[in-house]
């Protein structure tokens, strides 16, 4: 999940989060992030496979902004990216 300049969150899935963050900031990502740059990587979850990642992406997208913020605050990026 990335946080956009305006404080909104964008959730997606990728096999290389750092590369994807760079793509979003270069304007080569989703249309939403092109309009809300720059973005900052704030949350990563590892999933077993593509199907699980897509299901989790949908579940996160259904969360409220406050639920996402609490999830981010309770899981420092350094812990999940090791």
N, CA, C and O of each residue as an XYZ file, in Angstrom:
328
protein
N       0.862     -1.166      0.000
C       0.000      0.000      0.000
C       0.905      1.225      0.000
O       1.921      1.277      0.694
N       0.503      2.207     -0.801
C       1.232      3.462     -0.814
C       0.324      4.571     -0.307
O      -0.895      4.525     -0.464
N       0.943      5.556      0.299
C       0.222      6.746      0.720
C       0.529      7.844     -0.287
O       1.687      8.110     -0.607
N      -0.521      8.468     -0.773
C      -0.377      9.536     -1.759
C      -0.141     10.865     -1.062
O      -0.336     10.995      0.146
N       0.281     11.843     -1.841
C       0.597     13.171     -1.309
C      -0.580     13.769     -0.539
O      -0.374     14.485      0.441
N      -1.806     13.486     -0.970
C      -2.991     14.052     -0.319
C      -3.464     13.248      0.892
O      -4.504     13.561      1.471
N      -2.704     12.206      1.283
C      -3.054     11.405      2.449
C      -3.928     10.208      2.135
O      -4.235      9.425      3.034
N      -4.336     10.045      0.891
C      -5.133      8.881      0.512
C      -4.213      7.675      0.350
O      -2.997      7.818      0.231
N      -4.809      6.491      0.348
C      -4.052      5.256      0.194
C      -4.422      4.584     -1.114
O      -5.573      4.634     -1.548
N      -3.430      3.950     -1.744
C      -3.658      3.147     -2.937
C      -3.144      1.754     -2.634
O      -2.007      1.590     -2.191
N      -3.968      0.760     -2.868
C      -3.614     -0.625     -2.581
C      -3.532     -1.415     -3.876
O      -4.416     -1.323     -4.728
N      -2.480     -2.183     -4.015
C      -2.305     -3.046     -5.172
C      -1.417     -4.212     -4.788
O      -0.999     -4.340     -3.637
N      -1.134     -5.060     -5.761
C      -0.237     -6.174     -5.468
C       0.876     -6.192     -6.511
O       0.678     -5.782     -7.655
N       2.045     -6.672     -6.102
C       3.211     -6.762     -6.975
C       4.194     -7.750     -6.374
O       4.114     -8.075     -5.189
N       5.111     -8.219     -7.184
C       6.178     -9.081     -6.666
C       7.396     -8.263     -6.260
O       8.314     -8.795     -5.635
N       7.420     -6.973     -6.604
C       8.554     -6.105     -6.281
C       8.040     -4.728     -5.834
O       7.939     -3.813     -6.650
N       7.714     -4.579     -4.542
C       7.132     -3.325     -4.050
C       7.994     -2.082     -4.296
O       7.456     -1.033     -4.648
N       9.296     -2.171     -4.122
C      10.162     -0.999     -4.319
C      10.129     -0.541     -5.777
O      10.046      0.656     -6.051
N      10.192     -1.491     -6.709
C      10.120     -1.159     -8.133
C       8.778     -0.523     -8.464
O       8.707      0.449     -9.215
N       7.727     -1.076     -7.901
C       6.381     -0.563     -8.181
C       6.206      0.860     -7.644
O       5.577      1.696     -8.292
N       6.759      1.132     -6.467
C       6.708      2.487     -5.919
C       7.383      3.471     -6.878
O       6.859      4.556     -7.132
N       8.548      3.086     -7.409
C       9.256      3.939     -8.363
C       8.425      4.160     -9.625
O       8.400      5.264    -10.170
N       7.747      3.116    -10.088
C       6.896      3.252    -11.272
C       5.770      4.241    -11.015
O       5.489      5.099    -11.852
N       5.130      4.123     -9.866
C       4.050      5.049     -9.528
C       4.563      6.485     -9.503
O       3.914      7.383    -10.040
N       5.702      6.705     -8.896
C       6.255      8.061     -8.795
C       6.740      8.608    -10.130
O       6.815      9.822    -10.315
N       7.067      7.720    -11.056
C       7.486      8.143    -12.387
C       6.279      8.400    -13.300
O       6.438      8.841    -14.438
N       5.077      8.121    -12.793
C       3.876      8.328    -13.592
C       3.504      7.133    -14.444
O       2.645      7.242    -15.319
N       4.138      5.991    -14.204
C       3.881      4.784    -14.983
C       3.028      3.765    -14.239
O       2.924      2.614    -14.662
N       2.430      4.176    -13.151
C       1.593      3.279    -12.370
C       0.134      3.457    -12.719
O      -0.210      3.775    -13.857
N      -0.705      3.256    -11.755
C      -2.143      3.381    -11.935
C      -2.536      4.834    -12.203
O      -1.838      5.763    -11.796
N      -3.639      5.012    -12.878
C      -4.130      6.365    -13.176
C      -4.316      7.164    -11.881
O      -3.997      8.352    -11.832
N      -4.830      6.513    -10.840
C      -5.062      7.196     -9.567
C      -3.771      7.780     -9.011
O      -3.735      8.936     -8.591
N      -2.708      6.975     -9.010
C      -1.461      7.462     -8.432
C      -0.799      8.513     -9.318
O      -0.076      9.370     -8.808
N      -1.024      8.471    -10.622
C      -0.487      9.523    -11.498
C      -1.041     10.881    -11.102
O      -0.360     11.899    -11.230
N      -2.281     10.894    -10.621
C      -2.938     12.141    -10.248
C      -2.662     12.555     -8.808
O      -2.999     13.671     -8.413
N      -2.054     11.669     -8.016
C      -1.852     11.930     -6.587
C      -0.399     11.745     -6.151
O      -0.136     11.387     -5.003
N       0.535     11.985     -7.056
C       1.958     11.828     -6.739
C       2.454     12.975     -5.876
O       1.844     14.044     -5.842
N       3.563     12.753     -5.177
C       4.303     11.506     -5.072
C       3.649     10.547     -4.093
O       2.830     10.938     -3.261
N       4.031      9.280     -4.212
C       3.529      8.263     -3.293
C       4.684      7.726     -2.465
O       5.847      7.820     -2.857
N       4.342      7.159     -1.309
C       5.344      6.598     -0.392
C       4.857      5.221      0.030
O       3.717      5.078      0.474
N       5.694      4.220     -0.101
C       5.364      2.868      0.323
C       5.214      2.845      1.836
O       6.143      3.206      2.558
N       4.032      2.415      2.330
C       3.787      2.449      3.770
C       3.405      1.100      4.360
O       3.420      0.940      5.581
N       3.058      0.116      3.514
C       2.611     -1.172      4.062
C       2.830     -2.270      3.039
O       2.535     -2.105      1.855
N       3.351     -3.392      3.510
C       3.572     -4.570      2.670
C       3.084     -5.800      3.423
O       3.311     -5.935      4.625
N       2.427     -6.675      2.719
C       2.073     -7.996      3.240
C       2.508     -9.028      2.214
O       2.259     -8.869      1.019
N       3.151    -10.072      2.677
C       3.534    -11.154      1.783
C       2.415    -12.180      1.756
O       1.867    -12.538      2.798
N       2.076    -12.653      0.559
C       1.025    -13.659      0.390
C       1.610    -14.882     -0.301
O       2.648    -14.804     -0.957
N       0.930    -16.011     -0.144
C       1.435    -17.281     -0.672
C       1.478    -17.325     -2.199
O       2.403    -17.891     -2.781
N       0.487    -16.736     -2.839
C       0.423    -16.772     -4.298
C      -0.410    -15.605     -4.818
O      -0.950    -14.816     -4.043
N      -0.502    -15.511     -6.122
C      -1.214    -14.402     -6.766
C      -2.679    -14.342     -6.354
O      -3.216    -13.264     -6.100
N      -3.310    -15.485     -6.291
C      -4.726    -15.533     -5.918
C      -4.943    -14.985     -4.512
O      -5.856    -14.192     -4.284
N      -4.114    -15.403     -3.583
C      -4.223    -14.926     -2.203
C      -3.951    -13.419     -2.138
O      -4.601    -12.695     -1.384
N      -2.989    -12.960     -2.933
C      -2.658    -11.530     -2.955
C      -3.835    -10.704     -3.467
O      -4.136     -9.640     -2.927
N      -4.492    -11.193     -4.500
C      -5.626    -10.460     -5.069
C      -6.815    -10.432     -4.110
O      -7.525     -9.430     -4.024
N      -7.029    -11.532     -3.391
C      -8.116    -11.577     -2.407
C      -7.828    -10.608     -1.260
O      -8.725     -9.898     -0.804
N      -6.583    -10.579     -0.797
C      -6.212     -9.680      0.295
C      -6.294     -8.226     -0.153
O      -6.719     -7.362      0.615
N      -5.887     -7.950     -1.395
C      -5.992     -6.603     -1.949
C      -7.444     -6.127     -1.888
O      -7.711     -5.002     -1.463
N      -8.366     -6.962     -2.304
C      -9.783     -6.604     -2.286
C     -10.270     -6.357     -0.861
O     -11.025     -5.416     -0.618
N      -9.845     -7.194      0.079
C     -10.248     -7.015      1.479
C      -9.737     -5.686      2.025
O     -10.461     -4.985      2.733
N      -8.502     -5.340      1.702
C      -7.935     -4.071      2.174
C      -8.657     -2.892      1.530
O      -8.930     -1.894      2.198
N      -8.965     -2.996      0.253
C      -9.672     -1.912     -0.436
C     -11.048     -1.652      0.177
O     -11.567     -0.539      0.099
N     -11.627     -2.669      0.780
C     -12.936     -2.516      1.406
C     -12.868     -1.879      2.798
O     -13.897     -1.515      3.367
N     -11.668     -1.747      3.337
C     -11.496     -1.139      4.657
C     -11.689      0.377      4.567
O     -11.505      0.984      3.512
N     -12.060      0.964      5.694
C     -12.153      2.419      5.759
C     -10.736      3.000      5.821
O      -9.769      2.290      6.098
N     -10.640      4.281      5.562
C      -9.347      4.966      5.634
C      -8.745      4.809      7.027
O      -7.545      4.573      7.168
N      -9.576      4.939      8.047
C      -9.085      4.831      9.427
C      -8.607      3.413      9.729
O      -7.596      3.245     10.411
N      -9.300      2.402      9.243
C      -8.861      1.017      9.450
C      -7.501      0.779      8.792
O      -6.635      0.118      9.365
N      -7.321      1.318      7.596
C      -6.035      1.182      6.906
C      -4.935      1.898      7.680
O      -3.841      1.357      7.836
N      -5.207      3.098      8.163
C      -4.212      3.857      8.920
C      -3.790      3.074     10.172
O      -2.600      2.995     10.478
N      -4.759      2.495     10.896
C      -4.429      1.708     12.096
C      -3.594      0.492     11.738
O      -2.660      0.152     12.463
N      -3.913     -0.167     10.634
C      -3.155     -1.334     10.201
C      -1.707     -0.936      9.901
O      -0.777     -1.654     10.267
N      -1.521      0.194      9.242
C      -0.184      0.690      8.921
C       0.585      1.028     10.192
O       1.755      0.670     10.325
N      -0.064      1.712     11.121
C       0.605      2.114     12.360
C       0.976      0.922     13.234
O       1.968      0.970     13.962
N       0.181     -0.152     13.166
C       0.435     -1.335     13.989
C       1.453     -2.285     13.382
O       1.860     -3.248     14.033
N       1.870     -2.035     12.150
C       2.827     -2.909     11.482
C       3.884     -2.070     10.785
O       3.739     -1.757      9.603
N       4.937     -1.702     11.489
C       5.986     -0.891     10.863
C       6.526     -1.556      9.598
O       6.731     -2.769      9.570
N       6.754     -0.773      8.570
C       7.225     -1.273      7.279
C       8.516     -2.091      7.423
O       8.700     -3.078      6.711
N       9.384     -1.700      8.312
C      10.650     -2.413      8.499
C      10.417     -3.860      8.923
O      11.201     -4.740      8.568
N       9.348     -4.118      9.680
C       9.060     -5.480     10.137
C       8.606     -6.377      9.001
O       9.012     -7.537      8.932
N       7.779     -5.865      8.117
C       7.204     -6.702      7.088
C       8.070     -6.797      5.838
O       7.831     -7.663      4.995
N       9.055     -5.944      5.698
C       9.871     -5.961      4.489
C      11.201     -6.702      4.677
O      12.045     -6.678      3.781
N      11.395     -7.340      5.795
C      12.654     -8.049      6.045
C      12.643     -9.418      5.432
O      13.623    -10.153      5.545
